[in-house]
């Protein structure tokens, strides 16, 4: 048998053996969890258009998204944003406006300046009536016939909290929320910025 004849017989067998070995190597690589490179893999027949992220686990895709999200625009306003700067200026104006009466209300309610059931001094009463009670959404109902005095005492339902009370000339006394007064005042004087200010500076459910 000539050499040429022998090669003609062995070539198909040799090709099948090489293909079989390639296939086994390929399956072993996948079985060990090795990443298959993008582009055409040898003995695999994979398409060159295979995208690397399609080979990632769900955790890998999540990590990739986290890395890419760093390049996204910042979610929070920056100081070089003119609108944000205008808001911060107005926010400062509102804070400066209400700060004195807020400090007074907190001192009246949360210090030992007044005992439970004690009436406010004439000076403190004037500030509370003019800067707070006058702006309450239901001020007319609270005041009724007329104000005799303003008192600080325990809340009728929440005994651990203190609040302000209107003592009317007819002997009726009724509580009111100083925060509700402040909300109404801000909404009336700063209508364009009130909602944002209240949302950012008042506790949810306060008042």
C-alpha positions as CSV (number, residue, x, y, z in Angstrom):
1,X,0.0,0.0,0.0
2,X,1.4,3.3,-1.0
3,X,2.0,6.2,1.3
4,X,-0.6,8.3,-0.5
5,X,-3.2,5.5,0.0
6,X,-2.4,5.3,3.7
7,X,-2.8,9.1,4.2
8,X,-6.2,9.0,2.4
9,X,-7.4,6.3,4.9
10,X,-6.0,7.9,8.0
11,X,-7.0,11.5,7.3
12,X,-10.8,11.0,8.1
13,X,-9.9,9.1,11.3
14,X,-7.4,11.7,12.3
15,X,-9.9,14.6,11.7
16,X,-12.6,12.8,13.8
17,X,-10.1,12.2,16.6
18,X,-9.0,15.9,16.7
19,X,-12.7,17.1,16.6
20,X,-13.6,14.7,19.5
21,X,-10.6,16.0,21.6
22,X,-11.6,19.6,20.8
23,X,-15.2,19.0,21.9
24,X,-14.0,17.4,25.2
25,X,-11.7,20.3,26.0
26,X,-14.5,22.8,25.2
27,X,-17.0,21.0,27.5
28,X,-14.5,20.8,30.3
29,X,-13.8,24.5,30.1
30,X,-17.5,25.3,30.5
31,X,-17.9,22.7,33.2
32,X,-15.3,24.5,35.4
33,X,-17.1,27.8,35.0
34,X,-14.4,29.4,32.9
35,X,-15.5,32.4,30.9
36,X,-15.5,31.9,27.2
37,X,-13.8,34.8,25.5
38,X,-15.9,36.9,23.1
39,X,-15.2,36.4,19.5
40,X,-14.9,33.0,17.8
41,X,-13.7,30.3,20.3
42,X,-11.6,27.6,18.8
43,X,-13.5,24.3,18.2
44,X,-16.7,26.0,19.5
45,X,-18.4,27.6,16.5
46,X,-19.5,30.5,18.8
47,X,-20.6,33.6,17.0
48,X,-18.3,36.6,17.1
49,X,-21.2,38.8,18.1
50,X,-21.6,37.0,21.5
51,X,-21.7,39.8,24.2
52,X,-19.6,39.3,27.4
53,X,-22.4,40.4,29.7
54,X,-24.7,37.6,28.4
55,X,-22.2,35.1,30.0
56,X,-22.3,36.8,33.4
57,X,-24.4,35.5,36.3
58,X,-27.2,37.7,37.7
59,X,-24.8,38.8,40.5
60,X,-22.2,39.7,37.9
61,X,-24.6,41.7,35.9
62,X,-25.7,43.5,39.0
63,X,-22.1,44.4,39.9
64,X,-21.5,45.6,36.4
65,X,-24.5,47.9,36.6
66,X,-23.2,49.3,39.9
67,X,-19.9,50.1,38.3
68,X,-21.6,51.7,35.3
69,X,-24.0,53.8,37.4
70,X,-21.0,55.7,38.8
71,X,-20.8,57.4,35.4
72,X,-24.4,58.5,35.5
73,X,-25.2,62.2,36.3
74,X,-25.4,62.9,40.0
75,X,-28.9,62.5,41.5
76,X,-28.6,65.4,43.9
77,X,-28.5,69.1,42.9
78,X,-25.1,70.8,42.8
79,X,-24.1,74.2,44.0
80,X,-23.4,75.3,40.5
81,X,-27.1,74.8,39.7
82,X,-28.7,78.3,39.7
83,X,-32.2,77.0,40.6
84,X,-30.7,75.1,43.6
85,X,-28.8,78.2,44.7
86,X,-32.0,80.3,44.6
87,X,-33.8,77.6,46.7
88,X,-31.0,77.7,49.3
89,X,-31.2,81.5,49.5
90,X,-35.0,81.4,50.0
91,X,-34.6,78.5,52.5
92,X,-32.2,80.6,54.5
93,X,-34.6,83.6,54.4
94,X,-37.5,81.5,55.8
95,X,-35.4,80.0,58.5
96,X,-34.2,83.4,59.6
97,X,-37.8,84.6,59.6
98,X,-39.3,81.8,61.8
99,X,-36.3,81.0,64.0
100,X,-37.1,83.5,66.9
101,X,-40.6,82.3,67.4
102,X,-39.6,78.6,67.0
103,X,-37.0,79.0,69.7
104,X,-39.5,80.7,71.9
105,X,-42.1,78.0,71.4
106,X,-39.6,75.2,72.2
107,X,-38.4,77.0,75.3
108,X,-41.9,77.4,76.6
109,X,-42.8,73.8,76.0
110,X,-39.6,71.9,76.7
111,X,-37.9,73.8,79.5
112,X,-38.7,74.5,83.1
113,X,-39.5,78.1,82.2
114,X,-43.2,77.4,82.8
115,X,-44.8,74.8,85.0
116,X,-47.8,72.7,83.8
117,X,-50.9,74.9,83.9
118,X,-49.0,78.1,84.1
119,X,-50.0,81.1,82.0
120,X,-47.5,82.9,79.8
121,X,-46.1,86.3,80.6
122,X,-47.5,89.3,78.8
123,X,-44.5,89.5,76.6
124,X,-44.4,85.9,75.6
125,X,-48.2,85.9,75.1
126,X,-48.0,88.8,72.7
127,X,-45.4,87.0,70.5
128,X,-47.4,83.7,70.6
129,X,-50.7,85.3,69.7
130,X,-49.3,87.5,66.9
131,X,-46.7,85.2,65.4
132,X,-48.4,81.9,65.9
133,X,-52.1,81.8,66.9
134,X,-53.1,84.5,64.4
135,X,-52.0,82.2,61.5
136,X,-53.6,79.0,62.7
137,X,-56.0,77.7,60.0
138,X,-58.8,77.7,62.6
139,X,-57.7,80.7,64.6
140,X,-61.2,82.2,64.8
141,X,-62.6,78.9,66.3
142,X,-59.7,78.7,68.7
143,X,-60.1,82.3,69.9
144,X,-63.9,82.3,70.0
145,X,-65.4,85.2,71.9
146,X,-62.0,86.6,73.1
147,X,-58.6,85.6,74.5
148,X,-58.1,85.8,78.3
149,X,-54.6,84.3,78.3
150,X,-52.3,81.7,76.8
151,X,-51.3,78.7,79.0
152,X,-48.9,75.7,78.7
153,X,-50.1,72.3,79.9
154,X,-50.2,68.6,79.2
155,X,-51.8,67.5,75.9
156,X,-55.3,66.2,76.6
157,X,-54.5,62.9,74.8
158,X,-50.7,62.5,74.9
159,X,-49.9,63.2,78.5
160,X,-46.1,63.0,78.0
161,X,-46.3,66.0,75.7
162,X,-47.0,69.6,76.4
163,X,-48.8,72.1,74.2
164,X,-50.2,75.6,74.2
165,X,-53.8,76.4,75.2
166,X,-56.0,79.4,74.5
167,X,-57.9,80.4,77.7
168,X,-61.0,82.3,76.5
169,X,-63.0,84.9,78.3
170,X,-65.9,82.5,78.5
171,X,-63.8,80.1,80.6
172,X,-63.2,77.6,77.8
173,X,-59.7,76.5,77.1
174,X,-58.6,74.8,73.9
175,X,-55.2,73.5,72.7
176,X,-53.5,74.5,69.5
177,X,-50.3,73.3,67.6
178,X,-47.6,75.9,67.1
179,X,-46.3,73.9,64.2
180,X,-49.6,74.0,62.4
181,X,-49.5,77.8,62.9
182,X,-46.0,77.9,61.4
183,X,-47.0,75.8,58.4
184,X,-49.9,78.1,57.6
185,X,-47.7,81.2,58.1
186,X,-45.1,79.8,55.7
187,X,-47.7,78.8,53.1
188,X,-49.2,82.3,53.2
189,X,-46.0,84.3,53.1
190,X,-43.8,82.0,50.9
191,X,-46.3,80.2,48.6
192,X,-43.8,79.3,45.9
193,X,-41.4,77.6,48.4
194,X,-43.7,76.5,51.2
195,X,-44.3,72.9,50.1
196,X,-40.6,72.1,49.7
197,X,-39.6,73.9,52.9
198,X,-42.3,72.1,54.9
199,X,-41.4,68.7,53.4
200,X,-37.8,69.1,54.3
201,X,-38.0,70.8,57.6
202,X,-41.1,69.5,59.4
203,X,-41.4,66.0,60.7
204,X,-44.0,63.9,58.9
205,X,-47.3,64.1,60.7
206,X,-46.2,67.1,62.9
207,X,-48.9,69.6,63.6
